[in-house]
Amino acid sequence: MAARRLRILLSEGSSLSAREIATALGLAGRRVELVSADPFCFARFSRFVDRVHRAPASGADPDGYLAAVIEIVARRAIDALIPSHEQAYLFAAARDRLPSGLGVALAAFSAFEQTQSKTALTRLLARLGIPQPATEIALSRREFLAERPFPYFVKAAFGTASAGVWRVADATGRERLAEALAARGAFAAGVVVQAAAEGPLERAQAVFDRGRLVAFHAYRQLAEGASGGDVVKMSVRRPAARAYAAEIGAALAWRGALSFDYVLDARAGAPLFIDANPRLVEPVNAWLSGVDLAGALLAVSLGEAPPAQGDGREGVVTKLTLMGLIEAAGRHGRRRDALREWLSSARGAGRYRGAVEELTPARVDPLSAVPFAGALAALMASPHAASGLSRRVVEAYSLTPAAFERARRWAAPAENSA
C-alpha cells in the first residue's frame, strides 16, 4: 500500500511569500493546501495547491482565524503547518492551543516579540553588537523633533510590507510626521529613528533548528517595486551576513524561518541590519540558486534535524514581473507604462535581461498565469488600480494592531505559568 502523501498547510494564500513557498515545495515534489479569507487568493492558482480552506482574515478576526485553522488541521489530518506570513506571531502566542501532533516550527513568543517589533529589534541588535545604521528610539514627540542630519528613516514599532516606514528629508516633513505619529499614539511603543545608510539593499533568509542555522541565502535588490518590494534580484554570497544571522538565531534559540534586510555599507562593505521578519520571505531565488529554504523549514517543522546546507550560487537573477507592472502603472498612472514593462519582461530586455521569473513561473506552473493576466487586465482598464491591488493583497494577510494585542493576551497566561 502506498504511503499517504504528506499534508502541508500554508497559513494564508495572498502574499508573495505564500505563492513562492508553494512553488518551492512543489518543485521539490510536494503539494500544499491553503487557508484564506479570499477564495481567489494569489497562491491558489497553482498546480502545486490541492485545496483552499476558507477562514476569517487573521488580522480582522484572529480568534475566528485560529479556530478555523485548528479545525482544518484536525479535519484534514494536516502533518505540517507552515506560517507564510505574520500568522506565525499568532501561532507562537497560541502554541498551547495547537494540536500536539502538528508539525510546526515556532520560536518562543518572547523571541517573536524581539523580532516583530522594530523597536525591540533595534535593542536586540545593539545588545548583540550586530551592526546597524546610527539609530535612536524616540519615546516622545520632543525626542522625535531633536535635530538630526537629514535624510533619515522613521519606523513605527509594527508595520507590514513597508507600511509604517517613512523617509524624512527636511524639517517640514519632520513636523508633519511628528503630528501624525502623536495622533496615532505611536510614541508609546517607541519610534525608531535611523540614519540613512549608503549602499545597496540586500536581504538574507535563514532557517534555524533551535538556534542552529540549517539554511541561509542572501540576494541583492536590483530593481525596486511598490512599497520597497523587489522587482529584480540577484543571489549573492555574504559570509558576514550569514555569521550575524547565525548569532541572532542562536541568541533567540530560534526555531523556524527568520529573514533580514540589510544595507551593504558602500565604504566598509559590511552589512548594516535594518529589519527582520520572523518568517520565510520569497524563497524561489534561493531554490534556483541551490538552497532549499522551504524544504529545510518543512523538515524542522516535522521535528527532523536536517544537516546544514552550504551557500548557493552567486549571480542568479530572478524577476517578479507582476510587481514591475504594478510599479510601472503606479508611477505615472499610464497604461502604456505597464504595457511597456510587460513587453520588456517578456523579451528579457532592459532591467529584466537574463532574469528568470520566480513569482508567476508559467512554464513550470501554467496556472500561475491566471492571476498575472487578471492583474494586467485590471491595470490596462485603470492604471490607477495599481495602489488598490497592492493594498488589498496586504490587507488580506497582514495583522492589525488589534490582532497583535489580541495575540499578546493569548500568550500572557502561558508566560505567567512558565
Protein Blocks (a to p, Z undefined) as FASTA:
>chain_A
ZZdddddddfbfkbmklmmmmmmmmmnopacddddfblkbfklmcckbfbdcddddfklm
mmlmmmmmmmmmmmnopabdcdfblmlmmmmmmmmmpcfklccddddfklmmmmmpmklm
mmmmmmnopacddddddfbfklmmpccddddddddfbdcehiaiacdfbfklmmmmmmmm
mmnommmnopadddddeddddddddddeehiafbdcddddfbdceehiafbdcddddfkl
mmmmmmmmmmnopacjddddddddfklopacdfbdcdbdehjllmmmnopafklmmmmmm
nopacdddddddehiacddfklmmmmmmmmnopaklmmmmmmmmmnopajlgoiacfklg
mklmmmlmmmmmmmmmmmmmommlmmmmmmmmmmmmmccfklmmmmmmmmmmmmmmZZ
